């Protein structure tokens, strides 16, 4: 796992709860441990596209800064450009206090408008929820 520069790690289901909404259809959060030390979090979410949905993965460090974002499965015939590393790099190194705006801080993609807006809204929702989690545990 090159994001955390390790190859031997364990995943444990996290107790962090995030409510689903129209832009976050389902999700799971796991804690990533190396030698029993928390090194980050894995967030797998499902967001809607034009007629279906897509699955994405975000890897966070322990302070919920995005280290990597990737689209795992895109089920539409058009709009798959949201899976490009270049486009997804707009989310990397952003913290839970960040807010993304389609067409401003997040670039539009011709032919993928709905998916881009959905991913942007989904990540904003995750960040809003994580900000609440962080403030409730005093981080």
One Martini backbone bead per residue (centre of mass of N, CA, C, O) as a GRO file, in nm:
protein
  139
    1UNK     BB    1   0.082   0.046   0.032
    2UNK     BB    2   0.193   0.351  -0.082
    3UNK     BB    3   0.055   0.573   0.085
    4UNK     BB    4   0.189   0.432   0.366
    5UNK     BB    5   0.452   0.260   0.315
    6UNK     BB    6   0.312  -0.036   0.307
    7UNK     BB    7   0.230  -0.407   0.319
    8UNK     BB    8   0.157  -0.444   0.632
    9UNK     BB    9  -0.188  -0.473   0.726
   10UNK     BB   10  -0.489  -0.365   0.896
   11UNK     BB   11  -0.846  -0.403   0.911
   12UNK     BB   12  -1.104  -0.208   1.078
   13UNK     BB   13  -1.394  -0.146   1.180
   14UNK     BB   14  -1.555   0.142   1.224
   15UNK     BB   15  -1.743   0.363   1.448
   16UNK     BB   16  -1.803   0.550   1.234
   17UNK     BB   17  -2.079   0.766   1.151
   18UNK     BB   18  -2.268   0.796   0.841
   19UNK     BB   19  -2.503   0.937   0.666
   20UNK     BB   20  -2.703   0.890   0.429
   21UNK     BB   21  -2.772   1.017   0.094
   22UNK     BB   22  -2.825   1.112  -0.229
   23UNK     BB   23  -2.479   1.106  -0.251
   24UNK     BB   24  -2.486   0.856  -0.028
   25UNK     BB   25  -2.583   0.531  -0.053
   26UNK     BB   26  -2.306   0.403   0.054
   27UNK     BB   27  -2.083   0.265   0.323
   28UNK     BB   28  -1.736   0.237   0.450
   29UNK     BB   29  -1.529   0.216   0.752
   30UNK     BB   30  -1.176   0.191   0.802
   31UNK     BB   31  -0.908   0.094   0.988
   32UNK     BB   32  -0.554   0.152   0.972
   33UNK     BB   33  -0.298  -0.086   1.055
   34UNK     BB   34   0.041  -0.076   1.198
   35UNK     BB   35   0.144  -0.236   1.446
   36UNK     BB   36  -0.116  -0.121   1.616
   37UNK     BB   37  -0.117   0.148   1.438
   38UNK     BB   38  -0.269   0.426   1.341
   39UNK     BB   39  -0.263   0.547   0.982
   40UNK     BB   40  -0.581   0.530   0.900
   41UNK     BB   41  -0.842   0.553   0.641
   42UNK     BB   42  -1.118   0.379   0.489
   43UNK     BB   43  -1.333   0.491   0.218
   44UNK     BB   44  -1.640   0.349   0.099
   45UNK     BB   45  -1.840   0.459  -0.178
   46UNK     BB   46  -2.175   0.541  -0.303
   47UNK     BB   47  -2.272   0.703  -0.606
   48UNK     BB   48  -2.450   0.878  -0.824
   49UNK     BB   49  -2.550   0.871  -1.147
   50UNK     BB   50  -2.746   0.904  -1.401
   51UNK     BB   51  -2.849   0.563  -1.397
   52UNK     BB   52  -2.657   0.490  -1.152
   53UNK     BB   53  -2.340   0.394  -1.010
   54UNK     BB   54  -2.050   0.454  -0.793
   55UNK     BB   55  -1.730   0.356  -0.677
   56UNK     BB   56  -1.529   0.469  -0.396
   57UNK     BB   57  -1.198   0.575  -0.271
   58UNK     BB   58  -1.068   0.682   0.051
   59UNK     BB   59  -0.761   0.798   0.187
   60UNK     BB   60  -0.667   0.855   0.520
   61UNK     BB   61  -0.541   1.004   0.765
   62UNK     BB   62  -0.576   1.052   1.106
   63UNK     BB   63  -0.680   1.369   1.026
   64UNK     BB   64  -0.847   1.356   0.749
   65UNK     BB   65  -0.650   1.349   0.512
   66UNK     BB   66  -0.619   1.323   0.186
   67UNK     BB   67  -0.422   1.076  -0.001
   68UNK     BB   68  -0.660   0.922  -0.169
   69UNK     BB   69  -0.840   0.894  -0.488
   70UNK     BB   70  -1.086   0.653  -0.619
   71UNK     BB   71  -1.232   0.474  -0.879
   72UNK     BB   72  -1.357   0.152  -0.890
   73UNK     BB   73  -1.668   0.179  -1.011
   74UNK     BB   74  -1.806   0.234  -1.342
   75UNK     BB   75  -2.151   0.204  -1.491
   76UNK     BB   76  -2.115   0.383  -1.735
   77UNK     BB   77  -2.065   0.492  -2.066
   78UNK     BB   78  -2.043   0.784  -1.944
   79UNK     BB   79  -1.799   0.970  -1.740
   80UNK     BB   80  -1.522   0.810  -1.664
   81UNK     BB   81  -1.324   1.061  -1.613
   82UNK     BB   82  -1.343   1.058  -1.293
   83UNK     BB   83  -1.104   0.829  -1.282
   84UNK     BB   84  -0.889   1.025  -1.307
   85UNK     BB   85  -0.609   1.126  -1.151
   86UNK     BB   86  -0.620   1.424  -1.218
   87UNK     BB   87  -0.905   1.483  -1.112
   88UNK     BB   88  -0.870   1.348  -0.820
   89UNK     BB   89  -0.635   1.544  -0.718
   90UNK     BB   90  -0.829   1.770  -0.599
   91UNK     BB   91  -0.860   1.604  -0.311
   92UNK     BB   92  -0.576   1.602  -0.236
   93UNK     BB   93  -0.482   1.727   0.083
   94UNK     BB   94  -0.752   1.745   0.209
   95UNK     BB   95  -0.963   1.856   0.460
   96UNK     BB   96  -1.250   1.849   0.658
   97UNK     BB   97  -1.268   2.176   0.617
   98UNK     BB   98  -1.333   2.140   0.340
   99UNK     BB   99  -1.478   2.284   0.031
  100UNK     BB  100  -1.658   2.194  -0.253
  101UNK     BB  101  -1.684   2.336  -0.596
  102UNK     BB  102  -1.847   2.328  -0.868
  103UNK     BB  103  -1.640   2.505  -1.104
  104UNK     BB  104  -1.405   2.574  -0.901
  105UNK     BB  105  -1.244   2.351  -0.717
  106UNK     BB  106  -1.406   2.176  -0.934
  107UNK     BB  107  -1.387   2.033  -1.225
  108UNK     BB  108  -1.523   2.000  -1.514
  109UNK     BB  109  -1.691   1.740  -1.723
  110UNK     BB  110  -1.757   1.648  -2.021
  111UNK     BB  111  -2.016   1.406  -1.978
  112UNK     BB  112  -1.993   1.430  -1.623
  113UNK     BB  113  -2.173   1.615  -1.450
  114UNK     BB  114  -2.326   1.430  -1.251
  115UNK     BB  115  -2.079   1.281  -1.132
  116UNK     BB  116  -1.925   1.528  -1.033
  117UNK     BB  117  -2.148   1.637  -0.848
  118UNK     BB  118  -2.174   1.380  -0.678
  119UNK     BB  119  -1.884   1.359  -0.572
  120UNK     BB  120  -1.874   1.637  -0.444
  121UNK     BB  121  -2.118   1.598  -0.251
  122UNK     BB  122  -2.016   1.344  -0.111
  123UNK     BB  123  -1.751   1.461   0.008
  124UNK     BB  124  -1.885   1.690   0.162
  125UNK     BB  125  -2.050   1.505   0.346
  126UNK     BB  126  -1.816   1.358   0.473
  127UNK     BB  127  -1.672   1.606   0.587
  128UNK     BB  128  -1.902   1.707   0.765
  129UNK     BB  129  -1.913   1.449   0.937
  130UNK     BB  130  -1.613   1.449   1.031
  131UNK     BB  131  -1.621   1.719   1.173
  132UNK     BB  132  -1.822   1.623   1.386
  133UNK     BB  133  -1.657   1.388   1.497
  134UNK     BB  134  -1.408   1.553   1.582
  135UNK     BB  135  -1.560   1.749   1.782
  136UNK     BB  136  -1.678   1.511   1.968
  137UNK     BB  137  -1.357   1.405   2.034
  138UNK     BB  138  -1.143   1.651   2.039
  139UNK     BB  139  -0.945   1.700   1.767
   0.00000   0.00000   0.00000
